[in-house]
Amino acid sequence: MAKTDYKTIEQYHSTFPSEQQDRMQSIRNVIHSIVPEAEEVISYQIPCFKYKGYFIYYSAYTNHISLSYPFSEALLKTFDKELKKYKVSKSAIQFPNKEALPLDLIKRIVAFRKKENEKT
């Protein structure tokens, strides 16, 4: 794998086909609509947002886009039924590129993460 040194989310996005760029931008827009004060950074060479600490990440791959963070048991339990159709681990949710992004679900996950970070 080639070594990368992304400095901005735009640099990261620019390395993907336009369809994936659009999908990532949709997630980015959702994050900013829920947490307008979120700071954009690159962490682990992927897009990351900080709000009262590290908040949420996303990244693109050949077959999916991942929304990631070490998700709490509370978050995974809250969205358990809706997440059953996706590949989910404690730290990532994979949304297949062949399906429309579940933007309503992503909005609710982002809002949940915001509340979690506000408690710490």
Buried (B, 14 or more C-beta within 10 A) or exposed (E): EEEEEBEEBEEBBEEBEEEBBEBBEBBBEBBBEBBEEBEBBBEEEBBBBBBBEBBBBBBBEEEBBBBBBEBEEEBBEBBEEBBEEBEBEEEBBBBEBEEEBBEEBBBBBBBBBBEBBEEE
